[in-house]
Amino acid sequence: MKIIKIALFSISLLILTSCEIVQETKFEPSGSGTYSLGFDLSEMMKMGGNNKKDSKNKQLDTLIVFSDFLEAKKDSISKLSKEKQAKIKELKDFSLNIKADSVSKTFKMKINYNFNNVSELKLFGEKLKGQNIKELDLLTSKTKKLNSKDDSFPDFNKSFNTVFNKDFFSMKITPEAIAEAEKKKDTTMTKDNPMANMIRFKSRYLFPYKIKKVSNKNVRILSDFKGIEINANLFEVNNNPKYFDLEIEFEKN
């Protein structure tokens, strides 16, 4: 199976009409937490028009918990090579929500990942890379135009260095990611370009502590002061790789 790579700074995302990519990271006091990556490909399905092969109403509303999947398939998995067993067991911390309707032309997908620390958070995409799971193939079939030779899954965490403790949270883009962004920058993109709002990014961070100070002016602090949200369109991301960089100071207990 080949899962399509969706690069954060790639202008090829423009073909996903009116797509919002939403990330949410919830931290626990221990430093563990849950990360989710969700996206809506409904507009692209609507643009595809009628397809005779899909004339029947196909609906899907499911939650797949991969730890349960691994338990149910443990006998079959035990017959695989040790290398393949180790690879598929990397799915144990994931779950997948899929909602699709061929009549209303909707397709929404959200992947959830439980991590023990920020180091594990960076392994999100690597753990999904090369997994032969038919449900994840649904994404591939809907994003055929985003063809890539790279067999990986979208992983925005890898582009940032993240620090979290009871006093402080920091997220800063890596030098490598900045260099990649500059290389792929679309110099023709302007603020008033109608294509700029076709793709929107939303990053939400939830903490167990109240926020005292935030460095990034693009941040919206949530009403309980225990979370923040940053929204950006394609122009903002394209022209400022450090748009999501931030430092947060928490209140002292």
C-alpha positions as CSV (number, residue, x, y, z in Angstrom):
1,M,0.0,0.0,0.0
2,K,1.2,3.5,-0.8
3,I,-0.2,6.3,1.4
4,I,0.0,9.7,-0.2
5,K,2.4,12.3,1.4
6,I,0.7,15.6,2.0
7,A,3.5,18.1,2.6
8,L,2.6,21.1,4.7
9,F,4.3,23.6,2.4
10,S,3.4,21.9,-0.9
11,I,1.4,24.0,-3.4
12,S,-0.1,20.8,-4.8
13,L,-2.6,21.0,-1.9
14,L,-4.5,23.5,-4.0
15,I,-6.3,20.6,-5.7
16,L,-8.1,19.8,-2.5
17,T,-10.8,22.5,-2.9
18,S,-11.9,24.1,0.4
19,C,-10.1,21.5,2.6
20,E,-9.4,22.2,6.3
21,I,-6.7,20.2,8.0
22,V,-7.2,20.1,11.7
23,Q,-4.6,19.0,14.3
24,E,-5.3,18.6,18.0
25,T,-2.8,17.7,20.7
26,K,-3.9,17.1,24.3
27,F,-1.2,16.9,26.9
28,E,-1.5,15.2,30.3
29,P,0.6,16.3,33.4
30,S,2.9,13.3,32.8
31,G,3.8,14.6,29.3
32,S,1.8,11.9,27.6
33,G,-1.2,12.7,25.5
34,T,-3.3,12.3,22.4
35,Y,-2.7,13.7,19.0
36,S,-5.3,13.7,16.2
37,L,-5.1,14.6,12.5
38,G,-8.4,15.2,10.7
39,F,-9.4,16.3,7.3
40,D,-12.4,16.7,5.1
41,L,-12.2,15.6,1.4
42,S,-15.9,16.1,0.7
43,E,-15.3,19.1,-1.7
44,M,-12.9,17.0,-3.8
45,M,-15.5,14.2,-4.0
46,K,-18.1,16.6,-5.2
47,M,-15.8,17.9,-7.8
48,G,-15.4,14.4,-9.1
49,G,-19.0,14.3,-10.5
50,N,-21.1,11.2,-10.9
51,N,-19.3,7.9,-11.2
52,K,-21.2,4.9,-12.6
53,K,-19.2,2.6,-10.5
54,D,-20.3,4.4,-7.4
55,S,-24.0,4.7,-8.4
56,K,-25.1,2.8,-5.3
57,N,-25.4,4.5,-2.0
58,K,-22.3,3.7,0.0
59,Q,-22.2,4.9,3.6
60,L,-19.6,4.4,6.2
61,D,-19.5,5.6,9.8
62,T,-16.9,3.6,11.8
63,L,-14.3,3.7,14.5
64,I,-11.4,1.4,14.3
65,V,-9.3,0.8,17.4
66,F,-6.1,-0.8,16.3
67,S,-5.3,-2.4,19.6
68,D,-8.5,-4.3,19.3
69,F,-7.7,-5.1,15.7
70,L,-4.2,-6.5,16.7
71,E,-5.8,-8.6,19.4
72,A,-8.4,-10.1,17.1
73,K,-5.7,-10.9,14.4
74,K,-3.0,-12.0,16.8
75,D,-3.0,-15.6,15.5
76,S,-2.5,-14.4,11.9
77,I,0.1,-11.8,13.0
78,S,2.1,-14.5,14.8
79,K,2.7,-16.2,11.5
80,L,4.4,-13.2,10.0
81,S,8.2,-12.5,10.1
82,K,9.5,-10.8,13.3
83,E,10.1,-7.7,11.3
84,K,6.6,-7.5,10.0
85,Q,5.2,-8.3,13.4
86,A,7.1,-5.5,15.0
87,K,5.9,-3.1,12.2
88,I,2.2,-3.9,12.5
89,K,2.3,-3.7,16.3
90,E,3.3,0.0,16.0
91,L,-0.4,0.5,15.2
92,K,-1.4,-0.3,18.8
93,D,-1.6,3.4,19.8
94,F,-3.8,4.4,16.9
95,S,-7.5,4.6,16.2
96,L,-9.3,5.8,13.1
97,N,-12.6,7.5,12.5
98,I,-14.1,7.5,9.0
99,K,-17.4,9.0,7.8
100,A,-18.3,8.7,4.1
101,D,-21.5,9.0,2.0
102,S,-21.4,8.5,-1.7
103,V,-24.8,10.3,-2.2
104,S,-24.0,13.5,-0.3
105,K,-20.4,13.2,-1.5
106,T,-18.9,13.5,2.0
107,F,-15.6,12.0,3.2
108,K,-14.2,12.8,6.6
109,M,-11.3,11.1,8.3
110,K,-9.5,11.5,11.7
111,I,-6.6,9.6,13.0
112,N,-5.9,9.5,16.7
113,Y,-2.6,8.6,18.3
114,N,-1.7,8.1,22.0
115,F,1.9,9.1,22.9
116,N,3.9,8.8,26.1
117,N,6.1,11.9,25.5
118,V,7.0,14.5,22.9
119,S,9.6,12.2,21.4
120,E,6.9,9.6,20.6
121,L,4.8,12.4,19.2
122,K,7.4,12.8,16.5
123,L,7.0,9.2,15.5
124,F,3.4,9.6,14.4
125,G,4.1,9.4,10.6
126,E,6.9,6.9,10.9
127,K,4.7,4.4,12.7
128,L,2.0,4.7,9.9
129,K,4.5,4.4,7.1
130,G,4.2,1.2,5.1
131,Q,1.2,-0.2,7.0
132,N,-1.0,-2.4,4.8
133,I,-4.4,-1.4,6.2
134,K,-7.4,-1.2,3.8
135,E,-9.1,1.5,5.8
136,L,-6.1,3.8,5.3
137,D,-6.3,2.9,1.6
138,L,-9.5,4.9,1.5
139,L,-7.4,8.0,1.9
140,T,-5.1,7.0,-0.9
141,S,-8.1,6.4,-3.3
142,K,-9.4,9.9,-2.6
143,T,-6.1,11.6,-3.1
144,K,-4.8,10.0,-6.2
145,K,-3.9,13.3,-7.7
146,L,-1.4,14.0,-4.9
147,N,0.9,11.4,-6.3
148,S,4.2,10.9,-4.5
149,K,7.0,8.4,-4.6
150,D,7.4,8.7,-0.9
151,D,5.6,6.0,1.1
152,S,4.7,8.1,4.2
153,F,1.8,9.7,6.0
154,P,1.4,13.4,6.7
155,D,3.3,14.2,9.8
156,F,3.5,17.9,10.8
157,N,5.0,17.0,14.2
158,K,8.3,16.1,12.5
159,S,8.7,19.6,11.2
160,F,8.8,21.1,14.8
161,N,10.8,20.8,17.9
162,T,8.4,20.6,20.8
163,V,9.0,21.0,24.6
164,F,6.3,20.5,27.3
165,N,6.5,20.6,31.1
166,K,4.5,22.1,34.0
167,D,6.0,25.5,33.5
168,F,6.5,25.9,29.7
169,F,5.4,24.8,26.2
170,S,7.4,25.6,23.1
171,M,7.0,24.7,19.5
172,K,9.5,25.9,16.9
173,I,10.0,24.8,13.3
174,T,13.2,23.0,12.5
175,P,15.9,24.5,10.3
176,E,15.4,21.6,7.9
177,A,11.7,22.3,7.6
178,I,12.4,26.0,7.0
179,A,14.8,25.2,4.2
180,E,12.2,22.8,2.7
181,A,9.6,25.5,3.0
182,E,11.8,28.1,1.3
183,K,12.5,25.7,-1.5
184,K,8.8,25.0,-2.2
185,K,7.6,28.6,-1.6
186,D,5.2,29.9,-4.2
187,T,6.4,33.4,-5.0
188,T,3.3,34.2,-7.0
189,M,0.9,33.6,-4.1
190,T,-0.6,36.9,-2.8
191,K,-2.8,37.7,0.2
192,D,-5.8,38.5,-2.0
193,N,-5.4,35.4,-4.2
194,P,-8.8,33.5,-4.0
195,M,-6.9,30.3,-3.8
196,A,-5.3,31.3,-0.5
197,N,-8.3,30.3,1.5
198,M,-9.0,27.1,-0.3
199,I,-6.7,25.2,2.1
200,R,-6.8,26.1,5.8
201,F,-4.8,24.7,8.7
202,K,-5.9,24.6,12.3
203,S,-3.7,23.6,15.2
204,R,-5.2,23.2,18.6
205,Y,-3.2,22.5,21.8
206,L,-4.9,21.5,25.1
207,F,-3.0,21.6,28.4
208,P,-3.6,20.5,32.1
209,Y,-2.4,24.0,33.2
210,K,-3.7,27.5,32.9
211,I,-1.9,29.8,30.4
212,K,-0.2,32.9,31.7
213,K,1.6,34.2,28.6
214,V,1.7,33.4,24.9
215,S,4.4,34.7,22.5
216,N,2.6,34.3,19.2
217,K,0.1,37.0,18.2
218,N,-1.7,34.6,15.8
219,V,-2.8,32.5,18.8
220,R,-6.4,32.5,20.2
221,I,-6.5,31.4,23.8
222,L,-9.5,29.2,24.7
223,S,-12.1,30.3,27.2
224,D,-10.8,28.1,30.0
225,F,-7.2,29.4,29.5
226,K,-6.0,25.8,29.2
227,G,-5.7,25.7,25.4
228,I,-4.9,27.6,22.3
229,E,-5.8,27.5,18.6
230,I,-3.9,28.8,15.6
231,N,-5.5,29.2,12.2
232,A,-3.7,29.8,8.9
233,N,-4.5,29.8,5.2
234,L,-2.2,28.7,2.4
235,F,-0.9,32.3,1.9
236,E,0.1,32.7,5.6
237,V,1.8,29.3,5.7
238,N,3.5,29.8,2.3
239,N,4.9,33.2,3.3
240,N,5.9,32.6,6.9
241,P,7.2,29.2,7.8
242,K,7.4,30.4,11.5
243,Y,3.7,31.2,11.6
244,F,3.0,28.4,14.1
245,D,6.1,29.0,16.3
246,L,5.2,29.8,19.8
247,E,6.2,29.8,23.5
248,I,3.7,29.5,26.3
249,E,4.3,30.2,30.0
250,F,1.9,28.5,32.4
251,E,0.6,29.9,35.7
252,K,2.4,28.7,38.8
253,N,0.5,26.2,40.9
